[in-house]
């Protein structure tokens, strides 16, 4: 194998444009990269989520984390449990994202985000109501870690739901899904308790208590058009997995009411 090397004399003999190309391009590339990264870092420090960030798994995770950290500042009492919830949530739904959880969450606490800049970015890349609802699912689950949602947390959830251009009943439905899940968990600990219709099933489907079977079926079909996993085939893997699991509660509500 022939070894190729250049000494300074040989470099000096090269045409000027060759030297500029050889050394100038890497330098300029590094400079552009430095400016690009520091510009975004500067925006983050000002509480602005960069609007030009690409819709990658890593950036979606950072968006979720920024909102989650902002929610946790409302009630510091259950911070430890909520940090564990976020870590488990990301390990479950964002398996392929590259991030340092400890560094990211500390950075988010030190640089509280303007939530409107996050939701504006999300609205660009999350086109459907079902996709945007997943964000509210995450934040609601985070708020529920302490066992109850405080007035401040509820106001935060309402604001995010509105900023994502979702209807108020979307949040009502999500809150009911979590309440139904908790009711089912409690019922499972009482072995003598017979299965019963969840009192939250009506709210999950958005129908009145006296709704007919036809009205219930119609409401379920409407929900399926928005939240069924088949509607997420073109979404990210994290969105697909979230949709699959959350739709189970919607289907359970329908099954309990149609019987």
C-alpha positions as CSV (number, residue, x, y, z in Angstrom):
1,X,0.0,0.0,0.0
2,X,1.4,3.4,-0.9
3,X,1.5,6.0,1.8
4,X,0.5,9.5,0.7
5,X,1.6,12.5,2.8
6,X,2.1,16.2,2.1
7,X,4.7,18.4,3.8
8,X,4.4,22.2,4.1
9,X,6.6,22.7,1.0
10,X,4.3,20.6,-1.1
11,X,1.2,22.5,0.2
12,X,2.9,25.8,-0.6
13,X,3.3,24.6,-4.2
14,X,-0.4,23.8,-4.6
15,X,-2.7,26.3,-6.4
16,X,-4.3,28.8,-4.1
17,X,-7.9,27.6,-4.9
18,X,-7.0,24.1,-4.0
19,X,-5.6,25.2,-0.6
20,X,-8.8,27.2,0.0
21,X,-11.0,24.3,-0.9
22,X,-9.0,21.9,1.3
23,X,-8.9,24.0,4.4
24,X,-11.6,26.5,3.9
25,X,-14.6,24.3,3.4
26,X,-14.1,22.3,6.7
27,X,-13.6,25.5,8.6
28,X,-16.7,27.1,7.1
29,X,-18.7,24.0,7.8
30,X,-17.6,23.9,11.4
31,X,-18.4,27.6,11.7
32,X,-21.9,27.2,10.3
33,X,-22.6,24.2,12.6
34,X,-21.4,26.2,15.6
35,X,-23.6,29.2,14.7
36,X,-26.6,26.8,14.0
37,X,-26.3,25.0,17.4
38,X,-25.6,28.1,19.5
39,X,-28.5,30.0,17.9
40,X,-30.9,27.3,19.0
41,X,-29.3,27.1,22.4
42,X,-29.8,30.9,22.7
43,X,-33.4,30.5,21.8
44,X,-33.9,27.8,24.4
45,X,-32.4,29.9,27.1
46,X,-34.9,32.6,26.2
47,X,-37.7,30.1,26.6
48,X,-38.4,29.8,22.9
49,X,-38.8,26.4,21.3
50,X,-37.1,26.7,17.9
51,X,-39.8,26.7,15.2
52,X,-37.4,25.4,12.5
53,X,-36.6,22.2,14.4
54,X,-37.3,19.1,12.3
55,X,-40.0,16.7,13.4
56,X,-37.7,13.9,14.6
57,X,-38.2,11.6,17.5
58,X,-35.5,13.4,19.4
59,X,-37.2,16.8,19.0
60,X,-40.7,15.5,19.8
61,X,-39.2,14.0,23.0
62,X,-37.7,17.4,23.9
63,X,-41.0,19.1,23.2
64,X,-42.8,16.7,25.5
65,X,-40.1,17.1,28.1
66,X,-40.3,20.9,27.9
67,X,-44.0,20.9,28.6
68,X,-43.7,18.2,31.3
69,X,-41.1,20.2,33.1
70,X,-43.3,23.3,32.9
71,X,-46.2,21.4,34.4
72,X,-44.0,20.1,37.3
73,X,-43.1,23.6,38.3
74,X,-46.8,24.1,39.3
75,X,-46.6,21.4,42.0
76,X,-43.1,20.6,43.3
77,X,-44.4,18.2,46.0
78,X,-44.6,15.2,43.7
79,X,-41.6,16.0,41.5
80,X,-39.8,12.8,42.2
81,X,-42.7,10.6,41.2
82,X,-43.3,12.7,38.1
83,X,-39.7,12.5,37.0
84,X,-40.0,8.7,37.3
85,X,-43.2,8.8,35.3
86,X,-41.6,10.8,32.5
87,X,-38.5,8.6,32.3
88,X,-40.7,5.4,32.1
89,X,-42.9,7.1,29.6
90,X,-40.0,8.0,27.3
91,X,-38.5,4.5,27.7
92,X,-41.8,3.1,26.6
93,X,-42.8,5.3,23.7
94,X,-39.5,7.0,22.5
95,X,-37.2,3.9,22.5
96,X,-35.3,5.1,19.5
97,X,-34.7,8.7,20.6
98,X,-31.1,9.7,21.5
99,X,-31.0,11.8,24.6
100,X,-29.6,12.2,28.1
101,X,-32.6,12.2,30.3
102,X,-30.8,13.8,33.3
103,X,-29.2,16.6,31.4
104,X,-32.4,17.3,29.4
105,X,-34.7,17.6,32.3
106,X,-32.3,19.7,34.3
107,X,-31.9,22.0,31.3
108,X,-35.7,22.2,31.0
109,X,-36.1,23.2,34.7
110,X,-33.4,25.9,34.4
111,X,-34.8,27.3,31.2
112,X,-38.6,27.2,31.5
113,X,-40.2,27.1,28.0
114,X,-42.9,29.4,26.7
115,X,-45.5,26.7,26.1
116,X,-47.1,28.6,23.2
117,X,-43.8,28.2,21.2
118,X,-43.9,24.4,21.8
119,X,-47.6,24.0,20.8
120,X,-47.1,26.2,17.8
121,X,-44.3,23.9,16.6
122,X,-46.4,20.8,17.4
123,X,-49.4,22.1,15.4
124,X,-47.1,22.3,12.3
125,X,-46.0,18.7,12.6
126,X,-49.0,17.0,14.3
127,X,-51.7,17.4,11.7
128,X,-54.6,15.4,13.2
129,X,-56.7,15.8,16.4
130,X,-55.6,12.3,17.4
131,X,-51.9,13.1,17.3
132,X,-52.3,16.3,19.2
133,X,-54.5,14.6,21.8
134,X,-51.5,12.3,22.7
135,X,-49.7,15.4,24.1
136,X,-52.6,16.1,26.4
137,X,-52.7,12.4,27.4
138,X,-49.1,12.6,28.4
139,X,-49.5,15.7,30.5
140,X,-52.7,14.5,32.1
141,X,-51.0,11.2,33.1
142,X,-48.1,13.3,34.5
143,X,-50.5,15.5,36.6
144,X,-52.3,12.4,37.9
145,X,-49.1,10.9,39.4
146,X,-49.8,12.7,42.7
147,X,-53.3,11.1,42.8
148,X,-55.2,14.3,42.1
149,X,-54.9,17.2,39.7
150,X,-54.5,20.6,41.4
151,X,-56.4,23.7,40.1
152,X,-53.1,25.1,38.7
153,X,-52.4,21.8,36.8
154,X,-56.0,21.7,35.5
155,X,-55.6,25.3,34.2
156,X,-52.4,24.3,32.5
157,X,-54.0,21.3,30.8
158,X,-56.8,23.4,29.6
159,X,-54.4,26.0,28.2
160,X,-52.4,23.3,26.3
161,X,-55.5,21.7,25.1
162,X,-56.7,25.0,23.7
163,X,-53.4,26.0,22.3
164,X,-53.3,22.7,20.3
165,X,-56.7,23.8,18.9
166,X,-58.5,20.9,20.6
167,X,-62.1,21.2,21.8
168,X,-62.8,21.4,25.6
169,X,-64.5,18.0,25.5
170,X,-61.3,16.4,24.4
171,X,-59.8,17.2,27.8
172,X,-62.9,16.0,29.6
173,X,-62.7,12.7,27.7
174,X,-59.0,12.2,28.5
175,X,-59.6,13.0,32.2
176,X,-62.4,10.5,32.2
177,X,-60.2,7.8,30.6
178,X,-57.7,8.2,33.4
179,X,-60.5,8.2,36.0
180,X,-61.9,5.0,34.5
181,X,-58.5,3.4,34.5
182,X,-58.1,4.2,38.2
183,X,-61.6,3.0,39.0
184,X,-60.9,-0.3,37.2
185,X,-57.6,-0.7,39.2
186,X,-59.4,-0.2,42.5
187,X,-62.2,-2.6,41.5
188,X,-59.6,-5.3,40.7
189,X,-58.4,-5.2,44.3
190,X,-61.9,-6.1,45.5
191,X,-62.3,-9.7,44.4
192,X,-65.9,-9.9,45.4
193,X,-66.9,-6.9,43.3
194,X,-68.7,-7.8,40.1
195,X,-67.7,-6.1,36.9
196,X,-69.7,-3.0,36.4
197,X,-70.2,-0.2,33.9
198,X,-67.8,2.5,34.5
199,X,-69.5,5.8,35.5
200,X,-66.9,7.5,33.2
201,X,-67.8,5.5,30.1
202,X,-70.4,8.0,29.0
203,X,-68.0,10.9,29.3
204,X,-65.3,9.0,27.4
205,X,-67.7,8.6,24.4
206,X,-69.3,12.0,24.9
207,X,-72.9,10.8,25.3
208,X,-75.5,11.3,28.0
209,X,-76.3,8.7,30.6
210,X,-79.7,8.0,28.9
211,X,-78.2,7.6,25.4
212,X,-79.6,4.9,23.2
213,X,-77.5,2.1,21.8
214,X,-77.6,3.7,18.4
215,X,-76.4,7.0,19.8
216,X,-73.6,5.1,21.6
217,X,-72.6,3.3,18.4
218,X,-72.6,6.6,16.5
219,X,-70.4,8.3,19.2
220,X,-68.0,5.4,19.1
221,X,-67.6,5.5,15.4
222,X,-66.9,9.2,15.6
223,X,-64.2,8.6,18.2
224,X,-62.7,5.8,16.1
225,X,-62.3,8.1,13.1
226,X,-60.1,10.3,15.2
227,X,-58.3,7.9,17.6
228,X,-58.2,4.5,16.0
229,X,-54.6,3.2,15.6
230,X,-55.1,2.7,11.9
231,X,-55.2,6.5,11.5
232,X,-51.6,6.7,12.8
233,X,-49.9,4.6,10.1
234,X,-48.1,7.6,8.8
235,X,-47.2,8.9,12.2
236,X,-44.0,8.3,14.2
237,X,-43.5,4.9,16.0
238,X,-44.1,6.7,19.3
239,X,-47.4,8.2,18.2
240,X,-48.5,4.8,16.9
241,X,-47.8,3.0,20.1
242,X,-49.5,5.7,22.2
243,X,-52.6,5.5,20.0
244,X,-52.8,1.7,20.3
245,X,-52.8,1.8,24.1
246,X,-55.0,4.8,24.6
247,X,-57.7,3.5,22.2
248,X,-58.2,0.5,24.4
249,X,-60.0,2.6,27.0
250,X,-62.3,4.1,24.3
251,X,-63.1,0.6,23.1
252,X,-63.7,-0.6,26.7
253,X,-66.1,2.2,27.3
254,X,-68.1,1.3,24.2
255,X,-68.1,-2.4,25.0
256,X,-69.4,-1.7,28.5
257,X,-72.2,0.6,27.3
258,X,-73.4,-1.5,24.3
259,X,-74.0,-4.6,26.3
